[in-house]
Amino acid sequence: MTRLLWVTVPYLAFTSLLLGHIWRYRHDQFGWTTRSSQLYERRLLRWGSPLFHFGLLAVLGGHVLGIAVPASWTAALGVSEHAYHLLSVSVGTLSGLATLAGLGILLYRRSTVPAVRKATTSIDKVMYLLLTAALGTGMLNTVGSNLIGGGYDYRATVSPWFRSLFTLHPHPELMAATPISFQIHNLVVLTLLAIWPYTRLVHVFSAPLGYLTRPYIVYRSRGPARPGAHRYARAWEASAPPPARR
């Protein structure tokens, strides 16, 4: 069971993440979008979207620093374990709360605005459920285990286990020894990664480079009609016959 959960499942999730994006890009480029609902409602979106996106960027940055960077590297830079722990807990708590607040606003908007609710697909509901579970268990680990529970050194277990997957010499026994909240968090995140290519989350890997070179779009307002505004026929309309001469 240990190897199944912490070797087989991660590799299956990574395979789905990689091949799923390739398949989606080759067969569904027109569906590679966030399916924006900004036209339906803007007030709640104006608050929820920045909180969620900027908070999530900070959360992901903290995960990269804490999991991908070994403790020996930060120690070599002169960062003590106490200083790292203090920075990790404080920044992780603030960014996690911001992300949860933004997600809460977006979910409230999606459930209370009829047009946005109708535009929500079944895979969207699964994605939001997994996002909520991932953020909730992450906050439980950050606040519950590290801030209230006295602290847990995940960089001695979770981090080396994760890095070992990419060296093709996995150490599942490291994850098996972690608290249950960390195990649930990792399984939820792996499930989210597995379904990632089949959701609107694919937009994370899109860069609108075309906007740098495309020509300007000219917008003209449709104000009240002015005298002589319709003197000339539109290009798609038949020209009016000339007036009869007297």
Stockholm file with secondary structure:
# STOCKHOLM 1.0

chainA/1-246         MTRLLWVTVPYLAFTSLLLGHIWRYRHDQFGWTTRSSQLYERRLLRWGSPLFHFGLLAVLGGHVLGIAVPASWTAALGVSEHAYHLLSVSVGTLSGLATLAGLGILLYRRSTVPAVRKATTSIDKVMYLLLTAALGTGMLNTVGSNLIGGGYDYRATVSPWFRSLFTLHPHPELMAATPISFQIHNLVVLTLLAIWPYTRLVHVFSAPLGYLTRPYIVYRSRGPARPGAHRYARAWEASAPPPARR
#=GR chainA/1-246 SS CHHIIIIIHHHHHHHHHHHHHHHHHHHCGGGCSCCCCTTTCCHHHHHHHHHHHHHHHHHHHHHIIIIISCHHHHHHTTCCHHHHHHHHHHHHHHHHHHHHHHHHHHHHHHHHSHHHHHTCCHHHHHHHHHHHHHHHHHHIIIIIIIIISCCCCGGGTHHHHHHHHHTTCCCHHHHHTSCHHHHHHHHHHHHHHHHGGGSGGGGGGCCCGGGGTSCCCCCCCCCSCCTTTTSSCCTTSCCCCCCCCC
#=GC SS_cons         CHHIIIIIHHHHHHHHHHHHHHHHHHHCGGGCSCCCCTTTCCHHHHHHHHHHHHHHHHHHHHHIIIIISCHHHHHHTTCCHHHHHHHHHHHHHHHHHHHHHHHHHHHHHHHHSHHHHHTCCHHHHHHHHHHHHHHHHHHIIIIIIIIISCCCCGGGTHHHHHHHHHTTCCCHHHHHTSCHHHHHHHHHHHHHHHHGGGSGGGGGGCCCGGGGTSCCCCCCCCCSCCTTTTSSCCTTSCCCCCCCCC
//
